Amino acid sequence: MKGWELYSWPQKEQGCNDWNYAILPGTNRLKSYNEVTSDTVLLKVIGNEQLKLLLNKFPKNENIFWVGEKWLSQSWGLSNISYQNLKLPSSVTTVAIKQHALLLQLNLTIDE
């Protein structure tokens, strides 16, 4: 799938309920956990509001696939790549981000 891939994982800090988000260009290959979570990822933010601001920068009709555990286990699990703590946040959060993407006319597909 081309377009963009959105990855999410919980913030590690104790008592913090924020989520990390990284958006990477879609490719025809699996990315490693380190590729997704690295500090060198250019489109990486912490928190839902920061993710919304990042999505604001994408042009209309852009395709973004939000990668969840189901896709990770089917894809990465087959290649023995560990996806560690990558997962989707709560459904309340995913619905809010999906609604924001719809307002921006982005094609956000969530692996639920």
N, C-alpha and C positions, 0 to 999 in steps of 0.2 A: 504494500500500500504506500503510495506517495502522499504528499501533504505533510502533516506534522503529527508527532506522537507526544502525548502529554502523560507524564509519570507523576505519581504522588506517593509520599511516605510521611509518617508522623515525625514531628520534631523530636529530637532526642533529649532535649533539656527537661529536667525534672519539673513537673508541675505545669508544663507548657502544653496547651491544647492545639497549637498551630500545626499546620501541615507544610511540608516542602513540596514545591512543584517545579518540574523541569519540562520544557518543551524543546524537543529535538526534531530535526528534519526527518521525515519518513524515508526509510531506505528499504531495500529488499534483503536486509540481513539483520540478525539479532544483535542487539547492543548488550554489552556487559553491564553488570550492576555498577561498576566503577565509572563507566562512560555516562550512565544516566545521572549518577549522584555527585559526580566530580565538581569541584569548585571552578573548573574551567568551562563548565556549561554556560553559555552566554545568556540563555533565556531561562533563568532559575530564580525563583522568588520564594518567600516565606509568607504564608497567610492567604486567606481567601480574597481579601480586598486587593492585595498585591497581584494575585492571579487575574482578577478582573481587570485591573489596570494594564496588565501585560496583554490580555486578550483584546483590549481596546486598540492595540497597535496593529492588529492583523487586518488585512483587507477583507471586504465582504466575500462570502462564498468560499472562504478558505476551509479546507478539510482538516479536521483535527480528530485524532483517535485517542481517547483517554484509556490507557492501558490498565486493566484490572488483573486481579489474581487468576481469574479463569484463563485469560489469554496467556498470562505469564506461565502458569503451570502447564498448559498445553504446548507452548512454544519453547520456553526456556527449560522446562522440566525434561523435555525429550533430549535436550543437548547437554544435560548435566550442569547447566548454568543456574546458580542459586539466585533467586530474586529477593531473598532476605525479607526486608520489611516494606517492599513496594506493594501498595494496595490502594484501593479507593477509600476515600473518607466516608463518613456517614451519608446515608441517602439524602438527608436534609441538605448537606453541603453539595452533593452532586447535582441535586435538583436546582439549587440556587445558581450554581455555575452554569448549568445547562440553560436555564432561563436567561441568564446574562448573555450567553453566546447566541441565543435566538434573537435577542434584541439587537445584537451586533450583526445579525445575518451570517453567522458562522455555522458551518456544518460540523457540529460536535457530536461524535458518536462515542458512547460510553460502554465499555465492556462490563456489563452487569451480570 
